[in-house]
């Protein structure tokens, strides 16, 4: 299951993403927000990261206007490796090399079709398990 959340600037894209993933047969746990009323993005970043750290969800998608705020908030949580991606190469590489478990997207930066392709690439890629990548991820975990 994929945890997905957004702030007020990304409600439309989040809803479209949930529908896109549903068509692919991917179940989502949508933690909101559900309206365009101003809200605080760290709240939704933590809802998604809590679901991942609890094991209820394997991966997460966070969307805000630029994706930057969500990535900063998510990366402050131990055990989370969030990557802001605006292209498919980065989405694939971050899963293969960094074993990223959260994809961050900027609703005001990329359109829905590109967002879907990036998410598909992220979700379809697997960690390479190369020793050098395992070593580097371990070094990141030590810093938390």
N, C-alpha and C positions, 0 to 999 in steps of 0.2 A: 504494500500500500504506500502511496505517495502522500505526504503532508504538503498542503499548499496554503499559502497565506499572502496577504497583500495589505497595502495601506489604501487610503481614499483615492490616491492618484492612479490606482491600477485595478480597480474593481472590474471594469469591463474586460480587460485582458485576462484577469484571473478567471472570470466566469467562462470566457471563451476557451481558455486552456483546460479547464475542468471538462468541458464538453469535448474538446479535441481528444483528451486522454481517455475519456469514457468510450469514444468511438474506437479507440485502440484496445479496449478491454482492460484498461488500467484503472484500478479503483483509487479514488482520491479521498482524503480526509480534509475537507475545506474548513479552515479555522477562522475565516473571515479576513478582512472586514467585509461587510455585505452592503455598505452604503457609501456614498461619496462624501458623507459628513467627515470633517477633519478628525483624524485620529493619530495616535503615536505609533510609528512603524516598529519600534522595539518590542512592543506588546505582541505583535503578530510574529515577529522573528522568533521570540521566545516560545510562543505556542508551537511553532513548527519544530524548533530545535528540541523542545521537551519531548515531543512525540518520537523523534529520532533517537534521542538518548534513552528513552524508556523501552525502545524496541518495538513499539506499536507500529511505527512506520520505518521503512528502510531508507528512503531518500526524501528530500524536500525540495520544493520550489517556492521561492520568495520573490515577490514583484512589488516594486515601488516605482516612482517616477523615473529615477535613473538607475536603480538597483544598488547604488552605492551605500545608502543608509542601511538597507537590509543586510548587505554583505558585512558591513562593519559590525552591526548588532549581532549577527549570527556567529561571526568569527570570534567574538568575545566568550562564547560558550565552549567549555572544555568538551572535546570529542567531536566538535563540528569543524568541518573543512568546507567553507562556503566559497563559491567562485562566481564572480560576476562575469557573464559571458554575453557577447553580442555577435558571435560568429560560431559556426559549427566546429571549426578546427579546435578552438579553445575549449568548447564543451566536451569534445572527445578526449583531448589531451588531459584535461583536468581530472577526468574519471580514470584514465589509463595511468597517469603519472602521479597524481595527488590523491587518488581515491576520494575525491570530493563527494560529500554526501548531501550538499545543498547547492542547487543552482539558483543564482540570483539574476533577475532580468529587469531591464528598465523599460517600462511601458511607454515612456515619452521618447525613448531612444530607438527602439525597434518596433516594427509593425507586427501584427498578429501572425502572419504567415511565417516570417523569419523566427519569431518566438517559438512557434510550433516545431519548426525544423531543429532549432537549437535544443529544445526540450527533448525531442525524439532522439537526437544524437547523444545527449547526456544520459538519458535513460537506457539506451541500447548499448552503451559502451561499458566495458568491464575493466576493473583494475588489472594491471599487467602482472602484478606480484613479482616484478623484478626486484632483486635484492637492493639495488641502489635506491629505488623508490620507497621501499619499505624502510630503509635506513633514514632517508630524509623525512619521511612522515613521522618516524619515531622521534627525530630531533624536534619537530614541530610540537609534538605532544609533550615533550619535556619542558617546553617553554610555558605551557599553560599551568 
